[in-house]
Amino acid sequence: MSPAELYAQFPPLWTQNLLLRDLVPGDVEALFRIFFDSQVTRCYNLDTFRTIAEARELIGRFTSRFLNQVGIRWGIARKETPDTLIGTCGYNIWIPSSRRAIVGYDLARDHWKQGIMRETLKRVLDFGFGTMELNRIEALVFPENLPSHRLLQKLGFQREGVLREYEFLKGKFVDLTMYSLLRRE
């Protein structure tokens, strides 16, 4: 599918238990609660939220990426409560000419260790390799985020190495571990 076709209308996705949908203004309070939790933002490239305006801005940033045909971010909800946002997942950057994208994700802490992100990522990866025709999907992970390392490895991602002082976040340079998954894998 070409980028123009993909970005013509936001594509909702379903899994056995989840709905992956567009983020809407009604998600602001739920998104604020997710990013107000310092345990969620500990290994994230955002500071812990202090105001609801920060959540509004993040939804705007995700929406802008879609409208500008740069990336796509789904809101995660359980099928039985489709209006209740519990996290987000998607491609922060899509480079169609290279047939690769960078995946990112977050989840409210009270939904950790329930297999939700694994189920979500499987569907998002299928969409990437299928509909988006990606050859390579990358993930950048803080070295200390052991649950994320384990999750990516279970999904078949290969650890490529540590990108030393790769980004300047929260007032300091931080290392990030690069993972990738190729279509043929």
Secondary structure by P-SEA (a helix, b strand, c coil): ccccccccbbbbbbccccccccccccaaaaaaaaaacccccccccccccccaaaaaaaaaaaaaaaaaccbbbbbbbccccccccccccccccccccccbbbbbbcccccccccaaaaaaaaaaaaaaaccccccbbbbbbcccaaaaaaaaaaaccccccccccccccccbbbbbbbbbccccc
